[in-house]
């Protein structure tokens, strides 16, 4: 199965009720967390600049602007961290519709899958923070590097998250190695989608659904 076919099938199921909960909860909580982060950054910069007067006001505004730029890149890791707690239902809905003959999943527990998603979000967030200054100062170098890191992290993380529903960690890693190029290609498409608001809200559910198709289908 090609990555394009996997994405097409995933988008075709986006109105499934099982997709709604992680989409709405992830988007709402990530937005609240992001706005709180922007406010905190603005307040902290203003406080460090003296707390009062025109210098503090300018510093607070600059801090808020930089926080919003950072938030643009960090929104996807925050969204993944929250939505990962509910993505098992997305994978199950895809299998019910497209692969009804499969036996019940017997891989990692729901808690282990959620932990895998949280680890993915933390890894993406840390790498984004490290690379963000490069992306801001040297965009023609930093932005492609940031996209490539996001592509690999998203692709491998989401694939392992759905694969571990049906197999142990070693088997999931082995299957990931065999389908690496398709996984990275899909991760690249999701990373591109992740910087386009409001389409970035769809990344966790569409990504998980598409990875289920890559796991069960033949890549091409």
C-alpha positions as CSV (number, residue, x, y, z in Angstrom):
1,X,0.0,0.0,0.0
2,X,1.3,3.5,-0.9
3,X,1.5,6.3,1.6
4,X,-1.0,8.3,-0.6
5,X,-3.5,5.4,-0.4
6,X,-3.1,5.2,3.3
7,X,-3.8,8.9,3.7
8,X,-6.7,8.7,1.4
9,X,-8.3,5.9,3.4
10,X,-7.6,7.8,6.7
11,X,-9.3,11.0,5.4
12,X,-12.2,9.0,4.2
13,X,-13.0,7.9,7.7
14,X,-12.4,11.3,9.4
15,X,-16.1,11.7,10.3
16,X,-16.1,8.4,12.2
17,X,-17.4,9.1,15.7
18,X,-14.3,7.3,17.1
19,X,-12.2,10.0,15.6
20,X,-14.1,12.8,17.2
21,X,-13.1,12.5,20.9
22,X,-9.3,12.6,20.4
23,X,-9.7,15.3,17.9
24,X,-11.8,17.6,20.1
25,X,-10.1,16.9,23.4
26,X,-6.6,17.1,21.9
27,X,-7.3,20.4,20.1
28,X,-9.1,22.0,23.1
29,X,-6.5,21.1,25.7
30,X,-3.5,21.8,23.5
31,X,-5.0,25.3,22.7
32,X,-5.4,26.0,26.4
33,X,-1.9,24.8,27.2
34,X,-0.5,26.8,24.3
35,X,-2.2,30.1,25.3
36,X,-1.1,29.6,28.9
37,X,2.5,29.1,27.7
38,X,2.4,32.3,25.6
39,X,1.0,34.3,28.5
40,X,3.6,32.9,30.9
41,X,6.4,33.7,28.5
42,X,5.1,37.3,28.0
43,X,4.8,37.8,31.7
44,X,8.2,36.4,32.5
45,X,10.0,38.5,29.9
46,X,8.2,41.6,31.2
47,X,9.1,40.8,34.8
48,X,12.7,40.3,33.9
49,X,12.7,43.6,32.2
50,X,11.6,45.4,35.3
51,X,7.8,44.7,35.5
52,X,6.7,48.3,34.8
53,X,7.2,51.1,32.2
54,X,7.5,51.2,28.5
55,X,10.6,48.9,28.4
56,X,8.8,46.2,30.2
57,X,5.8,46.6,28.0
58,X,7.9,46.3,24.8
59,X,9.7,43.3,26.3
60,X,6.5,41.6,27.3
61,X,5.1,42.1,23.8
62,X,8.3,40.7,22.2
63,X,8.2,37.8,24.6
64,X,4.6,37.1,23.7
65,X,5.4,37.2,20.0
66,X,8.3,34.8,20.3
67,X,6.2,32.5,22.4
68,X,3.5,32.5,19.7
69,X,6.2,31.6,17.1
70,X,7.4,28.8,19.3
71,X,3.8,27.7,19.9
72,X,3.3,27.4,16.2
73,X,6.0,24.7,16.1
74,X,5.3,23.2,19.6
75,X,1.5,22.9,19.1
76,X,1.8,19.5,17.3
77,X,3.9,17.9,20.1
78,X,1.4,19.2,22.7
79,X,-1.5,18.0,20.6
80,X,0.1,14.5,20.3
81,X,0.8,14.3,24.0
82,X,-2.9,14.9,24.8
83,X,-4.5,13.0,21.9
84,X,-2.2,9.9,22.4
85,X,-4.3,9.1,25.5
86,X,-7.3,8.4,23.2
87,X,-5.9,7.1,19.9
88,X,-6.4,3.4,20.6
89,X,-10.1,3.9,19.7
90,X,-9.0,5.4,16.3
91,X,-7.0,2.3,15.5
92,X,-9.8,0.0,16.6
93,X,-12.3,1.9,14.4
94,X,-10.0,1.6,11.3
95,X,-9.6,-2.1,11.8
96,X,-13.4,-2.6,12.4
97,X,-14.2,-0.9,9.1
98,X,-11.3,-2.0,6.8
99,X,-9.9,-5.2,8.4
100,X,-12.9,-6.9,10.1
101,X,-11.4,-10.4,9.9
102,X,-8.6,-9.5,12.3
103,X,-8.6,-11.2,15.8
104,X,-8.8,-9.0,18.9
105,X,-5.5,-7.1,19.5
106,X,-3.1,-8.9,21.8
107,X,-0.1,-6.6,21.9
108,X,0.9,-3.8,24.3
109,X,-1.6,-2.5,26.8
110,X,-3.5,0.7,26.3
111,X,-1.3,2.3,29.0
112,X,1.8,1.2,27.2
113,X,0.5,2.7,23.9
114,X,-0.4,6.0,25.7
115,X,3.1,6.1,27.2
116,X,4.6,5.5,23.8
117,X,2.6,8.5,22.5
118,X,3.7,10.7,25.4
119,X,7.3,9.7,24.8
120,X,6.9,10.7,21.1
121,X,5.5,14.0,22.0
122,X,8.3,14.7,24.6
123,X,10.9,13.7,22.0
124,X,9.4,15.9,19.3
125,X,9.0,18.9,21.8
126,X,12.6,18.6,22.9
127,X,14.0,18.4,19.4
128,X,11.8,21.3,18.3
129,X,13.1,23.5,21.1
130,X,16.7,22.7,20.2
131,X,16.2,23.3,16.5
132,X,13.9,26.3,16.8
133,X,16.6,28.9,17.1
134,X,18.2,27.6,13.9
135,X,14.9,27.8,12.2
136,X,14.4,31.4,13.3
137,X,17.9,32.6,12.6
138,X,18.7,30.6,9.4
139,X,15.3,29.6,8.0
140,X,16.5,28.1,4.7
141,X,18.5,25.6,6.8
142,X,16.6,25.3,10.0
143,X,13.1,24.8,8.7
144,X,14.0,21.8,6.4
145,X,15.9,20.3,9.2
146,X,13.0,20.8,11.6
147,X,10.7,19.3,9.1
148,X,12.9,16.2,8.5
149,X,13.2,15.6,12.3
150,X,9.4,15.9,12.7
151,X,8.9,13.6,9.7
152,X,11.0,10.8,11.2
153,X,9.7,11.3,14.7
154,X,6.1,11.4,13.7
155,X,6.3,8.6,11.3
156,X,8.2,6.1,13.5
157,X,6.4,7.2,16.7
158,X,2.9,6.8,15.3
159,X,3.7,3.6,13.5
160,X,5.1,2.0,16.7
161,X,2.1,3.2,18.6
162,X,-0.4,1.4,16.4
163,X,1.8,-1.6,15.7
164,X,2.3,-2.3,19.4
165,X,-1.5,-2.9,19.7
166,X,-0.9,-6.2,17.8
167,X,2.7,-7.2,18.5
168,X,5.5,-6.9,21.0
169,X,8.1,-4.2,20.9
170,X,10.7,-6.3,19.0
171,X,8.2,-7.3,16.3
172,X,7.0,-3.7,15.9
173,X,10.6,-2.5,15.5
174,X,11.3,-5.2,12.9
175,X,8.2,-4.3,10.9
176,X,9.1,-0.6,11.2
177,X,12.6,-1.3,9.7
178,X,11.0,-3.2,6.8
179,X,8.6,-0.3,6.0
180,X,10.9,2.6,6.9
181,X,10.7,4.5,3.7
182,X,6.9,4.4,3.5
183,X,6.7,5.4,7.2
184,X,9.1,8.3,6.7
185,X,7.2,9.5,3.6
186,X,3.9,9.5,5.6
187,X,5.6,11.2,8.5
188,X,6.8,13.9,6.1
189,X,3.3,14.5,4.8
190,X,2.0,14.7,8.4
191,X,4.8,17.1,9.4
192,X,3.8,19.4,6.5
193,X,0.2,19.2,7.6
194,X,1.3,20.0,11.1
195,X,2.2,23.6,10.4
196,X,-1.0,24.4,8.6
197,X,-3.7,25.6,10.9
198,X,-6.4,24.3,11.4
199,X,-5.4,21.1,9.5
200,X,-2.8,20.4,12.2
201,X,-5.6,19.4,14.5
202,X,-6.1,16.3,12.3
203,X,-2.6,15.0,12.5
204,X,-2.9,12.7,15.5
205,X,-6.1,10.9,14.3
206,X,-5.3,11.0,10.5
207,X,-1.7,9.9,11.2
208,X,-2.7,7.0,13.5
209,X,-5.4,5.8,11.0
210,X,-3.0,6.0,8.1
211,X,-0.3,4.1,10.0
212,X,-2.8,1.3,10.7
213,X,-3.2,0.9,6.9
214,X,0.5,0.9,6.4
215,X,0.9,-1.8,9.1
216,X,-1.8,-4.1,7.5
217,X,-1.2,-3.3,3.9
218,X,1.7,-3.9,1.5
219,X,3.8,-0.8,1.0
220,X,4.6,0.5,-2.4
